[in-house]
Amino acid sequence: MEFVTTIGIEIHVELNTKTKMFSGGPNVYGSLPNTNVNPIDMAFPGIMPVVNKKAVEYALKACKALNMSIDETLIFDRKNYFYPDLPKGYQITQQYHPIGSNGYVEINVDGVEKKIGIERLHMEEDTAKQLHYPDYTLINYNRCGVPLCEIVSKPDIHSGKEASLYVEALRSILLYLGISDCKMEEGSMRCDVNVSIAPKGSSKLGTKTEIKNLNSIANVMKAIDFEVERQKQLILTGGVVEQETRRFDEATKQTVLMRKKTGAVDYKYFTEPNIMPITLDHNWVNDIINNLPELPKQRKERYINKLGLSEYDASLLINNKELCEYFENVSSKSNNPKQSANWIIGNVSSILNKENISLSSLKFTSDDLSNLIIMVDKQEISTKQAKEIFDIMNNTGKKPSDIAKESNMVQISDDSSIKQWVKEVLESNPNAIEQYKAGKTNIMGFLVGQVIKKSLGKANPGLVSKIVKEELDK
């Protein structure tokens, strides 16, 4: 029996504002537990929430980047439920009037472009964080009140691979907007995935299960793939898929039951009485959405069409925003985008991966790498020498020009000196000349190598090849 998989994804993204969604409490990750708390977020008597303007700005940027319709009237609602991580007993959210709706994001699945619809984007406040131990639970209220955007996809995703590509595309867009650090391992981007399968041709969707709090893009695909197979085997063996909430166990690579869903929860939504509807200034909204930073898709097209990078190299750079910004600095100063990409994707990335460090931990700067590329372009050093200098830069942090002087690596591009070396090599290798005349042109490589050896590696290889050929052709 063939099945069709249908997947919907809810993503919670913490916004990197300085303060919380409805209070002046600091929005800082990693502080000591329960030090970033505020009477408003903790629901003390007499509290009055005030909407964070910067959070609204960030939400508008996300809406525009995700091709959404924007509601210029802000209306907030109360979502009522009692849980230890929600001190107010309710969460302020946007149930009935999301700030953004009916958008999409594009993904590339095996060379085919596909649009994944986005149903809505709404703003809300985050809950506190629970830390579970065998016989007790601790609660850290620092996260309580942190501004969130919840982004809900349409059921347009049909495989674990598509789901991971969707999350990756969304994460990349949000990073380039600069509105969140999207660190899934720290919880600033969290994924809940709904999965259902149905027999091919069926007009009804199957019963869905929810997988909560997936903390990496790789785990999104692994969890979905396992859950789809679990549901298939259940149906094929006469079982019934039940509506339930599950989690992904990284050790076993399986989804595990958390709780059954016996019915829909009634959150008794009603309009938040302490926040009157806010009509956003149309000019302010336009100014925000018309001045977005360059997004990944636009930047990739520029790299390919204007800078001459291959699609492969452009994709590698775009997928890592930090590396991409580093490339921007190096290529603009060296005025050589292709060589900048080669050095960064090859040599720099190799160091980062091997030593497990970030760009900020490198001993050399982007200016140093730019100058190294310029030295090669000016034929002051050879490519081989540049690689030696790069290794010394990485170990010592010295400037490339200083290393070249100290190591006596300045490349010789003087015609008369090179011609003299070529003459000496040809006189010492008459057989090589005869082989060249007989049509064995690959002997040139040997002769060029001999000249460079005679120059102690300082002769310009390109110029040596040119002069060797000229002399042989005489």
PyMOL commands that set and color helices and strands:
alter all, ss='L'
color gray80, all
select helices_A, chain A and resi 53-65+141-143+160-177+184-186+217-236+282-289+296-305+311-318+321-334+337-355+359-361+366-377+383-396+400-406+415-428+430-437+443-454+461-473
alter helices_A, ss='H'
color red, helices_A
select strands_A, chain A and resi 3-14+69-70+73-74+77-80+90-93+100-109+112-125+129-133+136-140+147-153+189-199+209-214+244-249+254-260+270-271+278-279
alter strands_A, ss='S'
color yellow, strands_A
deselect
rebuild
show_as cartoon
